[in-house]
Amino acid sequence: MSKTPDSGKAEDDRPSTVEQYLVKDPERFALNLARMIEQAGKAASAWAEPREKGEVRDHVAEPVVDMVKTFSKLSEYWLSDPQRALEAQTRLFSGYMTVWANSIQRLSDGGKDTDDAVKPEPGDKRFQDPEWGRNAFFDFLKQAYLVTSRWANELVEHADGLDEHTRHKAGFYVKQVSNAISPSNFILTNPELFRETIASNGENLVRGMKMLAEDIAAGKGDLKLRQADYSSFEIG
C-alpha cells in the first residue's frame, strides 16, 4: 500500500478531538491506577528504608538555602523601588492579557490558529507535539508558561544592582525552577503523555513507577538511572 504524500503534515494539520483524551475502559484504567499507587509505595519504601537505617544522609538543605538567599537578593532589588516593581508586574500582566486575548479570539474564530504571544526558543523540544498548537487548552498552558519563564529570566537580566556572581546563580536557579514547572513535565498538562496514558489505560504509569522503584532500590536509596531496559533480554 502506497503512503499518502505529506502524511506527517496532514497529521499535524488534523483538528484536535476530545475523544483521544477520554478513557475508553474505566475499569481497567482504575485498576492500573491502583497498581501505580502500589508501585509508588514500593518506591517510597526503597527511598526511606536506607535513611531510616542511617545508610544514606541527604544534603539538600544547603543548596535550597543558597537558592532562597539568592532569590531574596533578586527580590530586594525589584521591591526596593515601587516604580520598578510596578513596571515588572505590568510587563507580566501585559503578557498574560495578550495570551488571554489570543485564546478568546481563537475560541470566537472556531479554533483557528492565532499568533502566539511568545514562541518557544529554537531547539526547545518540549512543545513539538502538534497538540501544543492546535488544541486551545494546551496552547494556552504553553503560552502562559513561556510568558512567565521569560519574565522571570528578564528579572535576572535587568537586575542592575546584582553582582555578576549573584546574577549567574539567580539565572541558574530561575532556569532550574522554570524547567521543573514546565507543563510538559506533567501528565495532565502534556498532550503526548496524556494521550499515551489514555491509550494504554494507565499501563504506562505502572511501568514508569515500577522502573522508578527498581532504580531507587538499585541505587540503595538514591535514584540510579538505568542506561537501558534489560527486562526484555534473556541469557542464552
QUITA-V736977 format. One record per residue. RES is the residue in one letter. SS is DSSP state (A for helix, B for strand, O for the rest). Layout:
<<RES	SS> <RES	SS>>
//
This chain:
<<M	O> <S	O> <K	O> <T	O> <P	O> <D	O> <S	A> <G	A> <K	A> <A	A> <E	A> <D	A> <D	A> <R	O> <P	O> <S	O> <T	O> <V	O> <E	A> <Q	A> <Y	A> <L	O> <V	O> <K	O> <D	O> <P	A> <E	A> <R	A> <F	A> <A	A> <L	A> <N	A> <L	A> <A	A> <R	A> <M	A> <I	A> <E	A> <Q	A> <A	A> <G	A> <K	A> <A	A> <A	A> <S	A> <A	A> <W	A> <A	A> <E	A> <P	A> <R	A> <E	A> <K	O> <G	O> <E	O> <V	O> <R	O> <D	O> <H	O> <V	O> <A	A> <E	A> <P	A> <V	A> <V	A> <D	A> <M	A> <V	A> <K	A> <T	A> <F	A> <S	A> <K	A> <L	A> <S	A> <E	A> <Y	A> <W	A> <L	A> <S	O> <D	O> <P	A> <Q	A> <R	A> <A	A> <L	A> <E	A> <A	A> <Q	A> <T	A> <R	A> <L	A> <F	A> <S	A> <G	A> <Y	A> <M	A> <T	A> <V	A> <W	A> <A	A> <N	A> <S	A> <I	A> <Q	A> <R	A> <L	A> <S	A> <D	O> <G	O> <G	O> <K	O> <D	O> <T	O> <D	O> <D	O> <A	O> <V	O> <K	O> <P	O> <E	O> <P	O> <G	O> <D	O> <K	A> <R	A> <F	A> <Q	O> <D	O> <P	O> <E	A> <W	A> <G	A> <R	A> <N	O> <A	A> <F	A> <F	A> <D	A> <F	A> <L	A> <K	A> <Q	A> <A	A> <Y	A> <L	A> <V	A> <T	A> <S	A> <R	A> <W	A> <A	A> <N	A> <E	A> <L	A> <V	A> <E	A> <H	O> <A	O> <D	O> <G	O> <L	O> <D	O> <E	A> <H	A> <T	A> <R	A> <H	A> <K	A> <A	A> <G	A> <F	A> <Y	A> <V	A> <K	A> <Q	A> <V	A> <S	A> <N	A> <A	A> <I	O> <S	O> <P	A> <S	A> <N	A> <F	O> <I	A> <L	A> <T	A> <N	O> <P	A> <E	A> <L	A> <F	A> <R	A> <E	A> <T	A> <I	A> <A	A> <S	O> <N	O> <G	O> <E	A> <N	A> <L	A> <V	A> <R	A> <G	A> <M	A> <K	A> <M	A> <L	A> <A	A> <E	A> <D	A> <I	A> <A	A> <A	A> <G	O> <K	O> <G	O> <D	O> <L	O> <K	O> <L	O> <R	O> <Q	O> <A	O> <D	O> <Y	O> <S	O> <S	O> <F	O> <E	O> <I	O> <G	O>>
//
